[in-house]
Amino acid sequence: MPISKVRRLYNKLLIGDRTTIEHFDGPHMIHGVGTYEFLKEKLGWKGQ
């Protein structure tokens, strides 16, 4: 499911803050920076 559909659904459910997308210049890859920030903020993840 494209992120736009997920965001639209989450916004309708009033939980739009539970999804995010990270944009960066470069080829397709797992950048990770935004991912780890999301995990820390939303799940209380401590990381390494």
C-alpha positions as CSV (number, residue, x, y, z in Angstrom):
1,M,0.0,0.0,0.0
2,P,1.5,3.4,-0.9
3,I,2.4,5.7,1.9
4,S,-0.2,8.3,0.7
5,K,-3.0,5.8,1.2
6,V,-1.7,4.9,4.6
7,R,-1.4,8.6,5.6
8,R,-5.0,9.3,4.4
9,L,-6.4,6.3,6.3
10,Y,-4.4,7.2,9.5
11,N,-5.6,10.8,9.3
12,K,-9.2,9.6,9.0
13,L,-8.7,7.5,12.0
14,L,-7.2,10.5,13.9
15,I,-3.8,8.7,14.3
16,G,-1.9,10.5,11.6
17,D,1.0,11.1,13.9
18,R,1.7,7.4,13.9
19,T,3.2,7.4,10.4
20,T,6.0,9.3,8.8
21,I,8.2,9.3,5.7
22,E,11.8,10.3,5.3
23,H,13.0,11.9,2.1
24,F,16.6,12.2,1.1
25,D,18.7,12.7,-2.0
26,G,20.3,9.6,-3.4
27,P,19.6,6.1,-4.7
28,H,17.0,3.8,-3.1
29,M,18.4,2.6,0.2
30,I,17.5,2.3,3.8
31,H,18.8,5.6,5.2
32,G,17.9,4.8,8.8
33,V,18.3,8.2,10.4
34,G,14.6,9.0,10.4
35,T,13.7,5.4,11.1
36,Y,15.7,5.4,14.3
37,E,14.2,8.7,15.4
38,F,10.7,7.4,14.8
39,L,11.4,4.2,16.8
40,K,12.9,6.3,19.7
41,E,10.0,8.7,19.7
42,K,7.0,6.4,19.1
43,L,8.2,3.2,20.8
44,G,10.7,4.4,23.4
45,W,13.4,2.4,21.6
46,K,16.8,2.9,23.2
47,G,18.9,1.7,20.3
48,Q,22.5,0.7,20.5
